[in-house]
């Protein structure tokens, strides 16, 4: 059985995981969340899961940006070749 403080910290942590990850908590709140994550398997899993999701989204964004840039460059090259030979589209 967990203490009333554990349950308070559990609710507190669950409501602040995103802000914790984003570095938006003050030092006292951050330490409270860090301590609870270390003691609570459920919140620890939730924090790690959030980290994986955010990391995956960042990776996806970088990959799409690279593909977009490559596509733009290819279109510019194609257009330059067309313009260079006097043809119009």
C-alpha positions in Angstrom: 0.0 0.0 0.0 1.3 3.4 -0.9 1.3 6.5 1.3 -1.0 9.4 0.7 2.1 11.5 -0.3 2.9 8.9 -3.0 -0.6 9.2 -4.4 -0.4 13.0 -4.4 3.0 12.8 -6.2 1.6 10.3 -8.6 -1.2 12.7 -9.7 1.2 15.6 -9.7 3.7 13.8 -11.9 1.1 12.5 -14.4 -0.1 16.0 -15.0 3.4 17.3 -15.5 5.3 14.7 -17.6 5.1 16.8 -20.8 6.3 20.0 -19.0 9.0 17.9 -17.3 10.2 16.6 -20.6 10.1 20.1 -22.2 12.2 21.6 -19.3 9.3 23.9 -18.3 9.2 23.0 -14.6 11.0 24.9 -11.8 13.7 23.2 -9.8 11.4 22.1 -7.0 8.7 20.7 -9.3 11.4 19.0 -11.5 13.0 17.3 -8.4 9.5 16.1 -7.2 8.8 14.6 -10.6 12.3 13.0 -10.9 12.0 11.4 -7.4 8.5 10.1 -8.2 9.6 8.7 -11.6 12.4 6.9 -9.8 10.0 5.4 -7.2 7.0 4.6 -9.4 7.3 2.0 -12.1 4.1 3.2 -13.8 5.2 6.8 -14.0 8.8 5.8 -15.0 7.3 3.8 -17.9 5.1 6.7 -18.9 8.1 9.1 -18.8 10.2 6.8 -21.0 7.3 6.2 -23.4 6.8 10.0 -23.7 10.5 10.3 -24.4 10.4 7.7 -27.1 7.3 9.2 -28.8 8.9 12.7 -28.8 12.2 11.4 -30.0 10.4 9.4 -32.8 8.5 12.5 -33.9 11.7 14.6 -34.0 13.4 11.9 -36.1 10.4 11.7 -38.4 10.4 15.5 -38.8 14.2 15.4 -39.7 13.6 12.6 -42.2 10.8 14.4 -43.9 12.7 17.7 -44.0 15.6 15.8 -45.7 13.2 14.3 -48.3 11.5 17.6 -48.8 14.9 19.3 -49.4 16.0 16.6 -51.8 12.7 16.9 -53.7 13.0 20.7 -54.0 16.6 20.5 -55.1 15.7 17.9 -57.8 12.8 20.1 -59.0 15.1 23.1 -59.2 17.7 21.1 -61.2 15.0 19.8 -63.6 13.6 23.4 -64.0 17.1 24.7 -64.6 17.7 22.1 -67.3 14.4 23.0 -69.0 15.1 26.7 -68.8 18.6 26.0 -70.2 17.4 24.3 -73.3 14.8 26.9 -74.1 11.8 24.7 -73.5 8.8 25.8 -71.3 6.4 23.7 -69.4 
